[in-house]
Amino acid sequence: MAEVAEMRIRLEELSFRVLQADPLRIGADEAARAVRQFLMRKRAGLAQTVRVSAGTDDVILRAEGEVPEQFLDEARDLLGLGDVLAADEEFEVDPVEFAIEVLPQAVPEPDFEHEVLRSRVRHFPYPECEWFAISTGMLTLSDRQVLYEPEWLIMTEHGQQNGENTVIPIADMIKCYRGEWWDVPCLMLETAEVTYRYGWPAERGELEFIFDVDEWLEALRRLRGGP
């Protein structure tokens, strides 16, 4: 008989690496969506097993099966959730460690990279594209770059890997525009050295990762500050 296990995570327990936002300025719905996307990005199989939903002020993870606790433990490790020290524990600390250093000016906040869009796509090499060179993966747009992460790495007979991650800094883009491969609408990203072509995947996936060329073009043009 299948068992159901549940784990609740307070928003302050989640790191910026998972949320891509300040935990103190994000709601439960946004946090649940960020956790779901993080699990899908890091371990798609686990993301399909663990259901993520928003609570009142926390994120709820549920798993069902013969050993649901193992799925939740794996999710906990992946999210980087450490054990919280008991409140009644006492420690002896050297008072010198509590010395306050007065700085001449405030330390600037760290310059975090912010995620804008994420879609599941196919990469069609440009200008020539052989069927064996096509790959499927996740395309992520941040305020600094476009990152393509293929789902599979293929080893050649020479021991080289095909399908490594591709990083395209926004500052390096000459232009972005709509193209196609056969009858598949594609996003074209042109740099001085290479033109990249990304289109719809072969099969329809989760709605939150649907690839919309117009949406990507609008976001890219906004980030690049021009048409």
N, C-alpha and C positions, 0 to 999 in steps of 0.2 A: 504493500500500500504506500502510495506517495505521501511524503511529509512536506510540510511547508515551514520555512524558517524566515524570520524577519529581522532586519537590523536597521536601527535609526541612527542617523548621523547629524549632529548639530552643524550648522553652517560654519561656525568658527573652527571646526575641526578640519574643514576642507582647505587645501592650499590654493595659492594663486595658479599653480601649475595645472590644477584640475579645473578651476572655475574660470580662468582667464579674466578675473575681475577681483575687486576687493571684497573679501567675505563679509565685511561690515556694511557693504553698500549693495548687496544683492538679495533678492527675495528667494523664497523656497522654490517657486516655479522655475526661475532662471537657474538656480543651483541644480535642480533635478535634471534639467535639460543639459547642463554642462557636464554633469556626472555621466549621463547616458552617452553623450558624444565622446567623452574621454574613454569610457570602457569600449565603445565601438572602435575607436581609433587604435587603442592599444591591444585589445583582445576581443575580436568580433564574436567569437564563439561564446565567450563568457557573457558578453552584452546581450546575446540572444537568449541566454538562460536566466539571467537575473533581471527582474522587473524593477524599474526605478520610477518612483512617484514622489510628489511633493506633499509634505505634511504641513502643519500649521507654521512651524518655524524650524523644520528639519527636513532631511531627505530620507525617504524610506526605500530600502532594498529588500526585495522578497525573492526567494528561490523555492522551487518545488522539485521533488524527486526523492530518491532513496537516501541521498546524503546531501541535503540542501545546505547544511552548515559549511560544507567544504567549499561550495560555490561562493558563499558569503565571505569566508575566510580569504579566498583568493581575491575577491573584489576589495576587501579591506587592505590587503598587502599592496595591490595595484594602485589604490588611491593614496597609499602612504600614510595610513592612519596608525599612529602609535598608541601604546597603552598610556592612559592618563594616570598620573600619580595620585594616590589617595590623599584626600585633603587633610587627614589627621597625621600624616607623616611629618617629622621634624628633621631638619638638617642643621648642622653647625657649619657656618660659613665665616671665613675671615672677614672682619669689618672692612679691611682694605679693598675688598672686591666691590664694596658699595660706594667707593669714592666717586664723586661726580666731577666730570671734566667739563669745564665751561668752554664752549666753542665760540669763536668770534662771530659766526653766522650759522644759521640753520643749515643742517645737512640736506641737500636736495633729495627728493623722493626718487627711488629707482625708476629708470625709464623702461617700463615693461612693454613687451610687444603684445598688441591686442588683436585677437582673431576677429575677422569680419565675416567670412563665408567659408563653408566647407561642403564639398559635393563629391559624390562618387562618379568617376569619369573613366573614359578610355583615352589612352594616349596613342595618337596616330603620328608617327614620325613624318617630318616635312623636309623636303618636297616630295620625296619618294617614300612609299609605305608598303612594305611586304607584310603579309598576314602574320608571319611568325614574329614580327617586331612590335605588333600591337600588344599593349598591356592594359590592365584595369587597376585602378587604385583610387586613393583619396587626394583631392586637390583642395588645398587650404589657402585662403587669402588672409593675410594679416595687414596691418598698416605699414609694413615694411617690405614684404616679399610674397611671392607665390611659391608654395611647396607642393611638389607631387610625390606621393609615397605609394609605389606599386605594391600590390598585394602579394606578389610572388617574385622571387629572385631566381633567374635561370642561369645555371652554370654551363659555360661553353666547354668544348673539348680541350681548350687551353687553360682551363681553370679560372677564367675570368667571369665576372658576374655581369649579367645584363639586367637592367631594371633597377639601378640604384636610385636613391632619392634625388630629385631635381629641385634646385633652389634658384629662383629667378627674382633678384632684387627689383623692386618697382623702379628704383632710380636707373636701372639698366635698360628698361623698356623703351624702345623707340616708338612703338605704337601697339595698340590692341584693337582687334576688329573681328567681325563675324566671317567665318569661312565654312568649309564643308569637306567631308571625305565621302565620296560617292553621294548619297542622299542624307548623310548624317550632319546636322548643324554642329559647327565647331567654334570654339574660342581660339583665336590666333593671338599669340604673344610674340612680338618681334623684338629681338635684340640685335646688336651689331654683329654677333657671331652666328646665332641660331634663331630660327623661328619655331616655336612650339605650337602644337595643335592638339586640343583636347575636345572630345565630343561625348555624346551620350553613351552610357554603358550598354552592354548587349542585353541586359535584363533590368527590369524596373526594381529598384530597391526601396529602402525606407523613405518616407515622404520628406523627412528633415534633411536628407542628403540628395534630393532631386537636383539635377544640374540644369540650370536655366541660363542660357548664353546671355540673354539680355540683362539679367540680374547681375551677372559677373561683369559685363561691360560697363554697366552703370556704376557699380562699386569701384571698378578700376579707374574709370575716368574721374570719379570724384576724388580718389586718393592721389591721382596724378595731377589733379588741378587743371584739367583741360579736356578737350574733345579727343 
